[in-house]
Amino acid sequence: YAKTLHQESERSHDGNMDSRIESQEPDDWYKLFVFVSLSMPEATLKSLYQEAQDYGAVLVLRGLEDNSLKKTAETLQRLSISVQIDPELFKRYEVQRVPTFVYLRSQKLDILAGHTSLHYALSRFKAEL
């Protein structure tokens, strides 16, 4: 992500204006991951993929189906979905079960695990702002 310099004015306790420069991400910066497995029901995978497309999220797999690139590609093609295969993301966010939803924004991290929709997960995350 890109960091930007942001100048902000803040009134101190004595009423004086204090100007400071701080580094922060742009307000619209976010990443949204949906951790999945090909062992999940096909209807669930298709639904999560469609929601991911709608919300700009990425479906993430831990690894290949039966350690076979060919088998994984065939399954993804049959389901008409695309994914990112990244076991390191599973480790980084300590994902133990699927689906797990990870929402990163403005130096805040939200994680929700369980069988639910991406829409519901986002509504929970935004309610906690």
C-alpha positions as a Markdown table, in Angstrom:
| # | Residue | x | y | z |
|---|---|---|---|---|
| 1 | Tyr | 0.0 | 0.0 | 0.0 |
| 2 | Ala | 1.1 | 3.6 | -0.5 |
| 3 | Lys | 1.6 | 5.8 | 2.5 |
| 4 | Thr | 0.7 | 9.5 | 2.2 |
| 5 | Leu | 1.6 | 12.5 | 4.2 |
| 6 | His | -1.4 | 14.1 | 5.7 |
| 7 | Gln | -1.3 | 17.5 | 7.5 |
| 8 | Glu | -3.8 | 17.8 | 10.2 |
| 9 | Ser | -4.7 | 20.7 | 12.5 |
| 10 | Glu | -5.7 | 19.9 | 16.0 |
| 11 | Arg | -6.7 | 22.2 | 18.8 |
| 12 | Ser | -4.7 | 21.6 | 21.9 |
| 13 | His | -6.0 | 21.8 | 25.5 |
| 14 | Asp | -4.9 | 25.4 | 25.8 |
| 15 | Gly | -6.8 | 26.5 | 22.7 |
| 16 | Asn | -3.8 | 26.9 | 20.4 |
| 17 | Met | -3.8 | 25.3 | 17.0 |
| 18 | Asp | -1.2 | 22.6 | 16.8 |
| 19 | Ser | -0.2 | 21.6 | 13.3 |
| 20 | Arg | 1.3 | 18.2 | 12.7 |
| 21 | Ile | 2.2 | 15.9 | 9.9 |
| 22 | Glu | 1.4 | 12.2 | 10.2 |
| 23 | Ser | 1.8 | 9.2 | 7.9 |
| 24 | Gln | -1.3 | 7.2 | 7.1 |
| 25 | Glu | -2.9 | 5.2 | 4.4 |
| 26 | Pro | -5.5 | 6.9 | 2.1 |
| 27 | Asp | -9.0 | 6.7 | 3.5 |
| 28 | Asp | -10.2 | 4.4 | 0.7 |
| 29 | Trp | -7.3 | 1.9 | 1.2 |
| 30 | Tyr | -8.5 | -1.6 | 2.1 |
| 31 | Lys | -7.9 | -5.3 | 1.5 |
| 32 | Leu | -10.6 | -7.9 | 1.7 |
| 33 | Phe | -9.8 | -11.6 | 1.7 |
| 34 | Val | -12.1 | -14.6 | 1.9 |
| 35 | Phe | -10.3 | -17.7 | 2.9 |
| 36 | Val | -11.9 | -20.8 | 1.3 |
| 37 | Ser | -11.3 | -24.5 | 0.6 |
| 38 | Leu | -12.3 | -26.6 | -2.4 |
| 39 | Ser | -13.8 | -29.0 | 0.1 |
| 40 | Met | -16.6 | -26.5 | 0.8 |
| 41 | Pro | -19.9 | -27.0 | -1.0 |
| 42 | Glu | -19.8 | -25.8 | -4.6 |
| 43 | Ala | -22.8 | -23.6 | -4.1 |
| 44 | Thr | -21.1 | -21.8 | -1.2 |
| 45 | Leu | -17.9 | -21.3 | -3.2 |
| 46 | Lys | -19.8 | -19.9 | -6.2 |
| 47 | Ser | -21.8 | -17.6 | -3.9 |
| 48 | Leu | -18.7 | -16.3 | -2.1 |
| 49 | Tyr | -17.0 | -15.8 | -5.4 |
| 50 | Gln | -19.8 | -13.7 | -6.8 |
| 51 | Glu | -19.9 | -11.6 | -3.6 |
| 52 | Ala | -16.1 | -11.2 | -3.8 |
| 53 | Gln | -16.5 | -9.9 | -7.3 |
| 54 | Asp | -19.1 | -7.4 | -6.1 |
| 55 | Tyr | -17.1 | -6.1 | -3.2 |
| 56 | Gly | -13.5 | -6.3 | -4.6 |
| 57 | Ala | -12.5 | -9.2 | -2.4 |
| 58 | Val | -10.1 | -12.0 | -3.2 |
| 59 | Leu | -10.8 | -15.7 | -2.6 |
| 60 | Val | -7.7 | -17.4 | -1.1 |
| 61 | Leu | -6.9 | -21.1 | -1.0 |
| 62 | Arg | -4.2 | -22.6 | 1.2 |
| 63 | Gly | -2.9 | -24.9 | -1.5 |
| 64 | Leu | -3.6 | -27.2 | -4.4 |
| 65 | Glu | -6.3 | -29.8 | -4.5 |
| 66 | Asp | -4.6 | -33.2 | -3.9 |
| 67 | Asn | -1.3 | -31.4 | -4.5 |
| 68 | Ser | -2.2 | -31.3 | -8.2 |
| 69 | Leu | -2.1 | -28.1 | -10.2 |
| 70 | Lys | -4.0 | -29.8 | -13.0 |
| 71 | Lys | -6.8 | -31.0 | -10.7 |
| 72 | Thr | -7.1 | -27.6 | -9.0 |
| 73 | Ala | -7.3 | -25.8 | -12.3 |
| 74 | Glu | -10.0 | -28.2 | -13.6 |
| 75 | Thr | -12.1 | -27.7 | -10.4 |
| 76 | Leu | -11.8 | -23.9 | -10.6 |
| 77 | Gln | -12.7 | -23.9 | -14.3 |
| 78 | Arg | -15.7 | -26.2 | -13.7 |
| 79 | Leu | -16.8 | -23.9 | -10.9 |
| 80 | Ser | -16.1 | -20.8 | -13.0 |
| 81 | Ile | -14.2 | -19.1 | -10.1 |
| 82 | Ser | -10.7 | -17.7 | -9.7 |
| 83 | Val | -8.7 | -17.7 | -6.5 |
| 84 | Gln | -5.3 | -16.7 | -5.1 |
| 85 | Ile | -3.3 | -19.7 | -3.7 |
| 86 | Asp | -1.3 | -18.4 | -0.8 |
| 87 | Pro | -0.5 | -20.5 | 2.3 |
| 88 | Glu | 1.4 | -17.6 | 3.8 |
| 89 | Leu | -1.7 | -15.5 | 4.1 |
| 90 | Phe | -3.4 | -18.4 | 6.0 |
| 91 | Lys | -0.4 | -18.3 | 8.4 |
| 92 | Arg | -0.2 | -14.5 | 8.7 |
| 93 | Tyr | -3.9 | -14.3 | 9.7 |
| 94 | Glu | -3.9 | -17.6 | 11.6 |
| 95 | Val | -6.8 | -19.0 | 9.6 |
| 96 | Gln | -7.9 | -22.3 | 11.1 |
| 97 | Arg | -11.3 | -22.8 | 9.4 |
| 98 | Val | -13.1 | -21.7 | 6.3 |
| 99 | Pro | -14.7 | -19.5 | 5.3 |
| 100 | Thr | -12.8 | -16.8 | 7.1 |
| 101 | Phe | -13.2 | -13.1 | 6.2 |
| 102 | Val | -10.3 | -10.7 | 6.7 |
| 103 | Tyr | -10.8 | -7.0 | 6.3 |
| 104 | Leu | -7.8 | -4.6 | 6.5 |
| 105 | Arg | -8.2 | -0.9 | 6.4 |
| 106 | Ser | -6.5 | 2.1 | 7.9 |
| 107 | Gln | -4.2 | 0.1 | 10.2 |
| 108 | Lys | -7.2 | -1.9 | 11.5 |
| 109 | Leu | -7.7 | -5.6 | 11.1 |
| 110 | Asp | -11.1 | -7.5 | 11.4 |
| 111 | Ile | -11.5 | -11.2 | 11.2 |
| 112 | Leu | -14.7 | -13.2 | 11.1 |
| 113 | Ala | -14.8 | -17.0 | 10.7 |
| 114 | Gly | -17.9 | -19.1 | 10.0 |
| 115 | His | -20.4 | -20.0 | 7.4 |
| 116 | Thr | -21.9 | -16.6 | 6.5 |
| 117 | Ser | -22.0 | -14.3 | 3.6 |
| 118 | Leu | -19.5 | -11.7 | 2.7 |
| 119 | His | -22.2 | -9.0 | 2.9 |
| 120 | Tyr | -22.9 | -10.0 | 6.5 |
| 121 | Ala | -19.2 | -10.0 | 7.4 |
| 122 | Leu | -18.8 | -6.5 | 6.0 |
| 123 | Ser | -21.8 | -5.3 | 7.9 |
| 124 | Arg | -20.3 | -6.6 | 11.1 |
| 125 | Phe | -16.9 | -5.1 | 10.4 |
| 126 | Lys | -18.5 | -1.7 | 9.6 |
| 127 | Ala | -20.6 | -1.8 | 12.7 |
| 128 | Glu | -17.4 | -2.1 | 14.8 |
| 129 | Leu | -16.0 | 1.1 | 13.3 |
